[in-house]
Amino acid sequence: MSTFVLASETADDPQVEVRLKRSSQAKRLSLRVSQLDGRVTLTLPRHASEAEATRFIREKADWLRRHVARFEVDVPVGHGAELPFQGQMIRVAQGAGRSVQIAADTILVPGPPERSGARLTAFLKQAARDRLTEASDRYAAALGRPFARISLRDTRSRWGSCSSEGALMYSWRLIMAPPEVLDYVAAHEVAHLEEMNHSPAFWAVVNELYGPHTAARGWLREHGSALHKYRFTK
């Protein structure tokens, strides 16, 4: 896959790297900005030239820069930093004892500061597992279809998945999102236990389990990428 770099025109303009991808199925040129990491891909029909691609990108330059500018730089997580937890911003501070604790709008992390990132990751993963297990159990019981197991990953391409064997996978960063968003993703994946597609029948199951989901889906499209800017390791 080749790339094209849209150079900055002013000091305030971000430089944009566009990946060029050819597709035998594509009938026209189309741009996509990933909602997770801001990566830009231009899909070209098989016979389109790179000169056409270059003209197309330059025509869309203002649109591209506006969208790419929304993606912020990484935020190292340590003492004094702030990060979201269940939709609320909390500040990381030195704690005592042996376990991570949350007190009001502060998360207290014991031990040496250089270990705070690893301790926070472990805490967030456990909190995510607890919440996602509870939500998945609840929706699976309502559906009358058990799932095989739950696993957590730090995925950038999707928030969750359901295999044909009934294995559910979720991004542990969902614990940073508002609770209703996490619940929506759990309902979405559990619905796949009955409908392994995104047909109207599938969305009917999601509505039955979760209710109206437009707001939760919209939150992920608008704010989900920001959950990936928090960096817990150096």
Secondary structure, 3 states (H helix, E strand, C coil): CEEEEECCCCCCCCCEEEEEEEECCCCCCEEEECCCCCCEEEEEECCCCHHHHHHHHHHCHHHHHHHHCCCCCCEECCCCCEEEECCEEEEEEECCCCCCEEECCEEEECCCHHHHHHHHHHHHHHHHHHHHHHHHHHHHHHHCCCCCEEEEECCCCCCEEECCCCEEEEEHHHHHCCHHHHHHHHHHHHHCCCCCCCCHHHHHHHHHHCCCCHHHHHHHHHHHHHHHCEECCC
